[in-house]
Each structure stands twice: as C-alpha cells, then as structure tokens.
Amino acid sequence: MSLPRCPWCEGFELYRRYHDEEWGVPLRDDRALFGLLILEGAQAGLSWATILKKREAYRRAFAGFDPYRMAAFGAAQFEALLADPGIVRNRAKLTAAIGNARAYLKLVEAGLSFSDFLWQFVDGKPIQNHWESMAQVPAVTPESEAMAKALGKAGFKFVGPTICYAFMQSAGMVNDHLLACYRHAQLAALAAPAARTSSS
C-alpha cells in the first residue's frame, strides 16, 4: 500500500522523491537557497516537473550555483548557456540568473546573510498550514508579496510574488503538504516548537 501523498507529485519517480525528501523541508543554507531561487525563476511559465528533470544540468551550467562564479560570467559563458540543451535557453531568464548572483553578492557585501534575509518574511519559523485540498492552497500570500518586493528592491529578477511563494513552499518556509499527506505531520514535528500557525 502506497503512502498518501500530495496529488501534484504523482506521475514519475523523481517527482515523488522530491516530494518525499525535499519539498517543504526547512532550508537555511545560503547557497542552497540561492540555487533554489534560480530554479524557481527558471520555472516561470513552465512546470516544476520540467525544471526538476533539468536540475542537474542547471547545476553544471551554473557552476554548482556558486554565486561568486556566476557573477563573473561574461559573454563566452552566456553564449555557452544559450547553447546548452540541458537547460531552458531563455535569454531573459539566463540574464536574470547572472544578475541575481551579482545582487546576492551585494547583499553579502552589505553584511547580510541570504538565509536571514529570506527567512525574515516568516519570522524565521515555518508557517504550518492546514489545507485539505489543492484548491485551498494559495498562489500568493502577503509574505510572498513582501519577499518579492524586497528581492526586487535588492536587484533580483524573476522573483514575483507567485515565484516567491513557490520558493517558500519548496524551502520549507511554509508547510503546504495537504493534511492527508504523510509528510505534513512529519514536517510539522520537525519544525516544532519553532513553528507558527498561519491565521489563514
């Protein structure tokens, strides 16, 4: 008998593993968060399944999501990205990814931790939601709107409120596993007693 899961992850094994092992687990490593933000931006207009299948190619193309190396990309590296069949070759998204690395470095130079900068929008603690169906899960929240505004002000691109909320879900800033999903209770227990409950 299979475990009850969020219905969005059914379809192929890689998606199920991502749901079971990564989605919604609190992520606080600066570089890992940066890499996830780049991938969420790449997803715009596409499915997460598409990006997940290309994740290893993205990791190779973007120097392991090292913002210092990415920020130094010049014309030759950019042309290589445009020619890479393993990633989404969208000029605007690729330009944004490199620009985001440079924006990341500016935050670091200002003495800010990228993790602290992002987690401030949920007061440093995962929000525990209690959704019974996918129809209840929002695409945008006040927290994702605030994050998008702050990231935009800091020079990041492809970080609108919808992208930011998907990022917050992935990074475990919110627990949006459905109540019937076996991972909801596991992640709620993992976050306790630090978690705060959404008023929604």
C-alpha positions as CSV (number, residue, x, y, z in Angstrom):
1,M,0.0,0.0,0.0
2,S,1.5,3.3,-1.0
3,L,1.8,6.3,1.3
4,P,-0.8,9.1,1.0
5,R,0.9,12.0,-0.8
6,C,0.0,15.4,-2.2
7,P,-1.5,14.6,-5.6
8,W,0.7,17.0,-7.5
9,C,3.8,14.8,-7.1
10,E,2.3,11.7,-8.7
11,G,3.4,10.9,-12.2
12,F,7.1,9.9,-12.1
13,E,9.5,8.6,-9.5
14,L,11.8,11.7,-9.5
15,Y,8.8,13.9,-8.6
16,R,7.8,11.6,-5.8
17,R,11.3,11.5,-4.3
18,Y,11.5,15.3,-4.5
19,H,8.1,15.5,-2.6
20,D,9.2,12.9,0.0
21,E,12.7,14.1,0.6
22,E,13.0,17.8,-0.2
23,W,9.7,19.8,-0.7
24,G,8.8,21.7,2.4
25,V,11.9,20.7,4.4
26,P,13.3,23.9,6.0
27,L,16.3,25.1,4.0
28,R,18.7,27.6,5.6
29,D,21.9,27.2,3.7
30,D,22.7,30.4,1.8
31,R,24.0,28.8,-1.4
32,A,21.3,26.1,-1.5
33,L,18.6,28.8,-1.1
34,F,20.2,30.8,-3.9
35,G,20.2,27.8,-6.2
36,L,16.6,27.1,-5.4
37,L,15.6,30.7,-6.2
38,I,17.4,30.4,-9.6
39,L,15.5,27.3,-10.4
40,E,12.1,28.7,-9.3
41,G,12.8,31.7,-11.6
42,A,13.6,29.3,-14.4
43,Q,10.2,27.6,-13.8
44,A,8.2,30.8,-14.7
45,G,5.6,29.8,-17.3
46,L,6.7,26.1,-17.1
47,S,6.0,23.2,-14.8
48,W,8.2,22.4,-11.8
49,A,8.5,18.8,-13.2
50,T,10.2,20.2,-16.3
51,I,12.8,22.1,-14.2
52,L,13.3,19.2,-11.8
53,K,14.3,17.0,-14.7
54,K,16.8,19.6,-15.8
55,R,18.1,20.4,-12.3
56,E,21.5,18.6,-12.6
57,A,22.1,20.2,-16.0
58,Y,21.4,23.6,-14.3
59,R,23.8,22.8,-11.5
60,R,26.5,22.0,-14.0
61,A,25.8,25.0,-16.2
62,F,25.7,27.4,-13.3
63,A,28.9,26.3,-11.6
64,G,27.1,24.5,-8.8
65,F,25.0,27.6,-8.2
66,D,28.1,29.3,-6.8
67,P,27.1,33.0,-6.9
68,Y,30.7,34.2,-6.9
69,R,31.5,32.2,-10.0
70,M,28.1,33.0,-11.7
71,A,28.6,36.8,-11.0
72,A,31.8,36.6,-13.0
73,F,30.2,35.1,-16.1
74,G,31.0,37.0,-19.2
75,A,29.9,36.9,-22.9
76,A,31.5,33.5,-23.5
77,Q,29.8,31.8,-20.6
78,F,26.5,33.4,-21.5
79,E,26.7,32.1,-25.1
80,A,27.5,28.7,-23.7
81,L,24.4,28.8,-21.6
82,L,22.3,29.8,-24.7
83,A,23.7,26.7,-26.5
84,D,23.2,24.3,-23.6
85,P,20.3,21.9,-24.5
86,G,20.1,20.7,-20.9
87,I,18.6,23.9,-19.6
88,V,15.8,26.3,-20.6
89,R,17.5,28.6,-23.1
90,N,15.5,31.7,-22.4
91,R,17.7,34.8,-22.7
92,A,15.8,36.8,-20.1
93,K,15.9,34.1,-17.5
94,L,19.6,33.4,-18.1
95,T,20.4,37.2,-17.9
96,A,18.4,37.3,-14.7
97,A,20.2,34.4,-13.1
98,I,23.6,36.0,-13.6
99,G,22.2,39.4,-12.4
100,N,20.8,37.6,-9.4
101,A,24.2,36.3,-8.5
102,R,25.5,39.9,-8.6
103,A,22.6,41.0,-6.4
104,Y,23.4,38.2,-4.0
105,L,27.0,39.4,-3.7
106,K,25.8,42.9,-2.9
107,L,23.7,41.6,0.0
108,V,26.7,39.7,1.3
109,E,28.9,42.8,0.9
110,A,26.3,44.7,3.0
111,G,26.8,42.1,5.8
112,L,23.5,40.3,5.3
113,S,23.0,36.5,5.4
114,F,20.9,35.4,2.4
115,S,19.1,32.9,4.6
116,D,18.3,35.5,7.3
117,F,17.2,37.9,4.6
118,L,14.7,35.4,3.2
119,W,13.5,33.8,6.4
120,Q,12.6,37.2,7.9
121,F,9.4,37.1,6.0
122,V,8.1,34.2,8.1
123,D,9.7,35.5,11.3
124,G,12.4,32.8,11.0
125,K,9.9,29.9,11.6
126,P,8.0,27.7,9.1
127,I,4.3,28.5,8.8
128,Q,2.2,25.4,9.4
129,N,-0.8,25.5,7.0
130,H,-3.7,23.0,7.2
131,W,-5.0,22.5,3.7
132,E,-7.4,19.7,2.9
133,S,-7.4,20.1,-0.9
134,M,-5.1,21.6,-3.5
135,A,-7.8,24.1,-4.3
136,Q,-7.2,25.7,-0.9
137,V,-3.5,26.3,-1.4
138,P,-2.8,29.9,-2.4
139,A,-0.5,31.0,-5.2
140,V,0.4,34.3,-3.5
141,T,0.4,35.4,0.2
142,P,1.2,38.7,1.9
143,E,4.5,37.1,2.9
144,S,5.4,36.2,-0.7
145,E,4.5,39.7,-1.8
146,A,6.7,41.2,0.8
147,M,9.6,38.9,-0.2
148,A,9.1,39.7,-3.9
149,K,9.2,43.4,-3.2
150,A,12.3,43.2,-1.1
151,L,14.2,41.0,-3.6
152,G,13.2,43.3,-6.4
153,K,14.5,46.3,-4.5
154,A,17.7,44.4,-3.9
155,G,18.1,43.9,-7.7
156,F,16.8,40.4,-8.2
157,K,14.7,39.5,-11.3
158,F,12.1,36.7,-11.9
159,V,11.1,36.9,-8.3
160,G,7.5,37.9,-8.5
161,P,5.0,37.0,-5.6
162,T,3.9,33.7,-7.3
163,I,7.5,32.6,-7.8
164,C,8.4,33.6,-4.3
165,Y,5.5,31.6,-2.8
166,A,6.6,28.5,-4.8
167,F,10.1,29.1,-3.5
168,M,8.8,29.4,0.1
169,Q,6.9,26.1,-0.3
170,S,10.0,24.4,-1.6
171,A,12.3,25.9,1.0
172,G,10.1,24.9,3.9
173,M,9.2,28.4,4.9
174,V,5.6,27.1,4.8
175,N,4.3,23.6,5.2
176,D,1.9,23.2,2.4
177,H,1.7,19.5,2.3
178,L,-2.0,18.5,2.5
179,L,-3.3,17.3,5.8
180,A,-3.9,13.8,4.3
181,C,-0.3,13.7,3.1
182,Y,2.1,11.7,5.3
183,R,4.7,14.4,5.1
184,H,2.6,17.1,6.7
185,A,2.8,15.7,10.2
186,Q,6.5,14.8,9.8
187,L,7.4,18.3,8.8
188,A,5.2,19.9,11.5
189,A,7.0,17.8,14.1
190,L,10.4,18.7,12.6
191,A,9.5,22.4,12.9
192,A,8.1,22.3,16.4
193,P,8.4,24.1,18.7
194,A,9.7,26.8,16.4
195,A,6.7,26.8,14.1
196,R,4.0,29.4,14.0
197,T,0.5,28.7,12.7
198,S,-1.0,30.6,9.8
199,S,-4.1,32.6,10.5
200,S,-5.5,31.5,7.1
